[in-house]
Amino acid sequence: MSTIHKDPVRATQMMLIIASFVIVVAGMKAAESIIVPFLLAAFIAIVTSPPYFWLHEKGIPKVFALLIVLLVFLTFITGIAVLIGTSVNDFTTKLPYYDEKLTSQTDALFSWLVNMGITEEQINLNKIFNPAAVFNIVANTLNELSGLFANGFLILLTVIFMLLEVSSLPVKLKKIFSDPDVSISRVQLISENINKYIGIKTLISLGNGILITIFLLLVGVDYPILWGVLAFALNFIPTIGSMIALVPAVLLTIIQLGYIEAIVVLIGYVVINTITGNILEPKFMGKGLGLSTLVVFLSLLFWGWVFGPIGMLLSVPLTITIKIILDSSDETRWIAVLLGPENPG
């Protein structure tokens, strides 16, 4: 009899959880213009907090340590923004030319295949895969990234307040929790794991972007810095991101240099991504902070639908954060295991 009474209660609880989830997601989507700059500010604060605390530990006052970190960060971002801004505008202007030239090249290739007897009839590639759509998606994503600089002052202020508030957080947590020592240690563990993941991922992604830029510069592909920045951003999406990043660069190489050079670029991307993603990243990251391939793909779709292109770029850091939080509690650890890699270690 008790089991009969428990089932409706569990069903009601499950329905409430699902309804709450739907309401929260709908709220996040409606507040996208506010949440996206906040998430970006939180991401920047996590990345810049280690050097900020390191400078403070060396005896530099908090205000000066904060100014040094922000000055270095702003110099780096401003330089990238200037380089990307001119490249994106020039690239967007040339999109119709690239589309037309790539279409004529693919038509010529299939005509040659028909003449050689490899295929029986001409294939209309645009019905299967539209290269112009790829270039448009890349241009729109980069334009949206550039558009975030319009909120740069708001994001910068949020980062400053976040970094200044971090030092007072333990004191506030002691007043909130009934068992402050256990609760604070759990919060610190969550913070350290998130900081570790985002810090290591940022450094590896930066190295990936620099290697891609140098490689494309040596090959002679147009806009090498643009594709390097794209590779840096998309490297936050494991496996899938690196494959997405190589498509526009390979297509542009076909247009500009030819098919042989495009194969060289493809091989170069694969080698660089293998070194950074399959050798360096597992060595420094560890398996405990991984996600299954299915979860990566689903999180890409979900956060992209909620927050747009920026949500896609931050999809894995956001999902990793949720996984770390779930893993910190015995009651929700099973969900973290399900989100983890196929062979957790």
Contacts in CASP RR format, 6 or more apart in sequence:
PFRMAT RR
TARGET T0000
AUTHOR 0000-0000-0000
METHOD contacts of the structure
MODEL  1
MSTIHKDPVRATQMMLIIASFVIVVAGMKAAESIIVPFLLAAFIAIVTSP
PYFWLHEKGIPKVFALLIVLLVFLTFITGIAVLIGTSVNDFTTKLPYYDE
KLTSQTDALFSWLVNMGITEEQINLNKIFNPAAVFNIVANTLNELSGLFA
NGFLILLTVIFMLLEVSSLPVKLKKIFSDPDVSISRVQLISENINKYIGI
KTLISLGNGILITIFLLLVGVDYPILWGVLAFALNFIPTIGSMIALVPAV
LLTIIQLGYIEAIVVLIGYVVINTITGNILEPKFMGKGLGLSTLVVFLSL
LFWGWVFGPIGMLLSVPLTITIKIILDSSDETRWIAVLLGPENPG
25 306 0 8 1.000
28 35 0 8 1.000
28 306 0 8 1.000
28 307 0 8 1.000
29 305 0 8 1.000
29 306 0 8 1.000
29 307 0 8 1.000
32 306 0 8 1.000
32 307 0 8 1.000
32 308 0 8 1.000
35 307 0 8 1.000
36 148 0 8 1.000
36 307 0 8 1.000
36 310 0 8 1.000
36 311 0 8 1.000
37 148 0 8 1.000
37 151 0 8 1.000
37 152 0 8 1.000
37 154 0 8 1.000
37 155 0 8 1.000
37 158 0 8 1.000
38 158 0 8 1.000
39 307 0 8 1.000
39 310 0 8 1.000
39 311 0 8 1.000
39 314 0 8 1.000
39 318 0 8 1.000
40 148 0 8 1.000
40 155 0 8 1.000
40 310 0 8 1.000
40 314 0 8 1.000
41 155 0 8 1.000
41 158 0 8 1.000
41 159 0 8 1.000
41 162 0 8 1.000
42 158 0 8 1.000
42 162 0 8 1.000
43 198 0 8 1.000
43 314 0 8 1.000
43 317 0 8 1.000
44 73 0 8 1.000
44 155 0 8 1.000
44 159 0 8 1.000
45 158 0 8 1.000
45 159 0 8 1.000
45 162 0 8 1.000
45 163 0 8 1.000
45 166 0 8 1.000
46 194 0 8 1.000
46 195 0 8 1.000
46 198 0 8 1.000
46 199 0 8 1.000
47 198 0 8 1.000
47 199 0 8 1.000
47 202 0 8 1.000
48 69 0 8 1.000
48 70 0 8 1.000
48 73 0 8 1.000
48 159 0 8 1.000
48 163 0 8 1.000
49 163 0 8 1.000
49 166 0 8 1.000
49 195 0 8 1.000
50 195 0 8 1.000
50 199 0 8 1.000
51 69 0 8 1.000
51 72 0 8 1.000
52 65 0 8 1.000
52 66 0 8 1.000
52 69 0 8 1.000
52 163 0 8 1.000
55 64 0 8 1.000
55 65 0 8 1.000
55 68 0 8 1.000
55 69 0 8 1.000
56 62 0 8 1.000
56 65 0 8 1.000
60 68 0 8 1.000
62 164 0 8 1.000
62 167 0 8 1.000
66 160 0 8 1.000
66 163 0 8 1.000
66 164 0 8 1.000
69 163 0 8 1.000
70 156 0 8 1.000
70 159 0 8 1.000
70 160 0 8 1.000
74 156 0 8 1.000
80 229 0 8 1.000
81 146 0 8 1.000
81 149 0 8 1.000
83 225 0 8 1.000
83 226 0 8 1.000
83 229 0 8 1.000
84 142 0 8 1.000
84 145 0 8 1.000
84 146 0 8 1.000
84 225 0 8 1.000
84 226 0 8 1.000
84 229 0 8 1.000
85 146 0 8 1.000
87 223 0 8 1.000
87 225 0 8 1.000
87 226 0 8 1.000
88 139 0 8 1.000
88 142 0 8 1.000
88 143 0 8 1.000
88 146 0 8 1.000
88 226 0 8 1.000
90 223 0 8 1.000
91 135 0 8 1.000
91 139 0 8 1.000
91 223 0 8 1.000
91 226 0 8 1.000
92 139 0 8 1.000
92 143 0 8 1.000
95 132 0 8 1.000
95 135 0 8 1.000
95 136 0 8 1.000
95 139 0 8 1.000
98 131 0 8 1.000
98 132 0 8 1.000
98 135 0 8 1.000
98 251 0 8 1.000
98 252 0 8 1.000
98 255 0 8 1.000
99 131 0 8 1.000
99 132 0 8 1.000
99 135 0 8 1.000
101 255 0 8 1.000
102 131 0 8 1.000
102 132 0 8 1.000
102 251 0 8 1.000
102 254 0 8 1.000
102 255 0 8 1.000
103 125 0 8 1.000
103 126 0 8 1.000
103 131 0 8 1.000
105 254 0 8 1.000
105 255 0 8 1.000
105 258 0 8 1.000
106 125 0 8 1.000
106 131 0 8 1.000
107 122 0 8 1.000
107 125 0 8 1.000
109 259 0 8 1.000
110 119 0 8 1.000
110 122 0 8 1.000
110 123 0 8 1.000
110 125 0 8 1.000
111 122 0 8 1.000
113 119 0 8 1.000
114 120 0 8 1.000
114 121 0 8 1.000
114 122 0 8 1.000
125 131 0 8 1.000
131 251 0 8 1.000
134 247 0 8 1.000
134 248 0 8 1.000
134 251 0 8 1.000
135 248 0 8 1.000
135 251 0 8 1.000
138 230 0 8 1.000
138 248 0 8 1.000
140 309 0 8 1.000
141 230 0 8 1.000
141 309 0 8 1.000
142 226 0 8 1.000
142 229 0 8 1.000
142 230 0 8 1.000
144 308 0 8 1.000
144 309 0 8 1.000
144 310 0 8 1.000
145 233 0 8 1.000
145 309 0 8 1.000
145 310 0 8 1.000
148 155 0 8 1.000
148 310 0 8 1.000
169 187 0 8 1.000
170 184 0 8 1.000
173 180 0 8 1.000
173 183 0 8 1.000
173 184 0 8 1.000
173 187 0 8 1.000
174 180 0 8 1.000
174 184 0 8 1.000
176 183 0 8 1.000
177 183 0 8 1.000
177 184 0 8 1.000
186 328 0 8 1.000
189 328 0 8 1.000
190 324 0 8 1.000
190 325 0 8 1.000
190 328 0 8 1.000
193 289 0 8 1.000
193 324 0 8 1.000
194 320 0 8 1.000
194 321 0 8 1.000
194 324 0 8 1.000
196 285 0 8 1.000
196 289 0 8 1.000
197 285 0 8 1.000
197 289 0 8 1.000
197 317 0 8 1.000
197 320 0 8 1.000
197 324 0 8 1.000
198 317 0 8 1.000
200 281 0 8 1.000
200 284 0 8 1.000
200 285 0 8 1.000
201 235 0 8 1.000
201 236 0 8 1.000
201 281 0 8 1.000
201 285 0 8 1.000
201 317 0 8 1.000
204 235 0 8 1.000
204 276 0 8 1.000
204 277 0 8 1.000
204 280 0 8 1.000
204 281 0 8 1.000
204 284 0 8 1.000
205 231 0 8 1.000
205 232 0 8 1.000
205 233 0 8 1.000
205 235 0 8 1.000
205 236 0 8 1.000
205 276 0 8 1.000
206 232 0 8 1.000
207 232 0 8 1.000
207 276 0 8 1.000
208 231 0 8 1.000
208 232 0 8 1.000
208 235 0 8 1.000
208 242 0 8 1.000
208 272 0 8 1.000
208 273 0 8 1.000
208 276 0 8 1.000
208 277 0 8 1.000
209 228 0 8 1.000
209 229 0 8 1.000
209 231 0 8 1.000
209 232 0 8 1.000
209 235 0 8 1.000
210 228 0 8 1.000
211 272 0 8 1.000
211 276 0 8 1.000
212 224 0 8 1.000
212 227 0 8 1.000
212 228 0 8 1.000
212 231 0 8 1.000
212 245 0 8 1.000
212 249 0 8 1.000
212 269 0 8 1.000
212 272 0 8 1.000
213 224 0 8 1.000
213 225 0 8 1.000
213 227 0 8 1.000
213 228 0 8 1.000
213 231 0 8 1.000
214 224 0 8 1.000
215 265 0 8 1.000
215 268 0 8 1.000
215 272 0 8 1.000
216 224 0 8 1.000
216 227 0 8 1.000
216 228 0 8 1.000
216 249 0 8 1.000
216 265 0 8 1.000
217 224 0 8 1.000
219 253 0 8 1.000
219 257 0 8 1.000
219 261 0 8 1.000
219 264 0 8 1.000
219 265 0 8 1.000
220 256 0 8 1.000
220 257 0 8 1.000
221 227 0 8 1.000
221 249 0 8 1.000
221 252 0 8 1.000
221 253 0 8 1.000
221 256 0 8 1.000
221 257 0 8 1.000
221 261 0 8 1.000
221 265 0 8 1.000
222 252 0 8 1.000
222 256 0 8 1.000
223 252 0 8 1.000
227 245 0 8 1.000
227 248 0 8 1.000
227 249 0 8 1.000
227 252 0 8 1.000
230 245 0 8 1.000
230 248 0 8 1.000
231 242 0 8 1.000
231 245 0 8 1.000
233 313 0 8 1.000
234 241 0 8 1.000
234 242 0 8 1.000
234 244 0 8 1.000
234 245 0 8 1.000
234 313 0 8 1.000
235 241 0 8 1.000
235 242 0 8 1.000
235 245 0 8 1.000
235 273 0 8 1.000
235 276 0 8 1.000
235 277 0 8 1.000
236 313 0 8 1.000
236 314 0 8 1.000
236 315 0 8 1.000
236 316 0 8 1.000
236 317 0 8 1.000
237 244 0 8 1.000
237 296 0 8 1.000
237 300 0 8 1.000
237 312 0 8 1.000
237 313 0 8 1.000
237 315 0 8 1.000
237 316 0 8 1.000
238 277 0 8 1.000
238 290 0 8 1.000
238 291 0 8 1.000
238 293 0 8 1.000
238 296 0 8 1.000
238 316 0 8 1.000
239 293 0 8 1.000
239 296 0 8 1.000
240 296 0 8 1.000
240 297 0 8 1.000
240 300 0 8 1.000
242 269 0 8 1.000
242 273 0 8 1.000
242 277 0 8 1.000
245 269 0 8 1.000
246 265 0 8 1.000
246 266 0 8 1.000
246 269 0 8 1.000
246 270 0 8 1.000
246 273 0 8 1.000
249 265 0 8 1.000
249 269 0 8 1.000
250 262 0 8 1.000
250 265 0 8 1.000
250 266 0 8 1.000
250 269 0 8 1.000
251 262 0 8 1.000
253 261 0 8 1.000
253 262 0 8 1.000
253 265 0 8 1.000
254 262 0 8 1.000
287 341 0 8 1.000
287 343 0 8 1.000
287 344 0 8 1.000
287 345 0 8 1.000
288 340 0 8 1.000
288 341 0 8 1.000
288 344 0 8 1.000
288 345 0 8 1.000
289 320 0 8 1.000
289 324 0 8 1.000
290 320 0 8 1.000
290 323 0 8 1.000
290 340 0 8 1.000
290 341 0 8 1.000
291 299 0 8 1.000
291 316 0 8 1.000
291 319 0 8 1.000
291 320 0 8 1.000
291 323 0 8 1.000
291 339 0 8 1.000
291 340 0 8 1.000
291 341 0 8 1.000
292 339 0 8 1.000
292 340 0 8 1.000
292 341 0 8 1.000
292 342 0 8 1.000
293 342 0 8 1.000
295 319 0 8 1.000
295 339 0 8 1.000
295 340 0 8 1.000
296 315 0 8 1.000
296 316 0 8 1.000
296 319 0 8 1.000
299 315 0 8 1.000
299 316 0 8 1.000
299 318 0 8 1.000
299 319 0 8 1.000
300 312 0 8 1.000
300 315 0 8 1.000
300 316 0 8 1.000
302 315 0 8 1.000
303 311 0 8 1.000
303 312 0 8 1.000
303 314 0 8 1.000
303 315 0 8 1.000
303 318 0 8 1.000
303 319 0 8 1.000
304 311 0 8 1.000
304 312 0 8 1.000
304 315 0 8 1.000
307 314 0 8 1.000
311 318 0 8 1.000
319 339 0 8 1.000
322 339 0 8 1.000
323 336 0 8 1.000
323 339 0 8 1.000
323 340 0 8 1.000
324 336 0 8 1.000
326 332 0 8 1.000
326 333 0 8 1.000
326 335 0 8 1.000
326 336 0 8 1.000
326 339 0 8 1.000
327 333 0 8 1.000
327 336 0 8 1.000
337 344 0 8 1.000
END
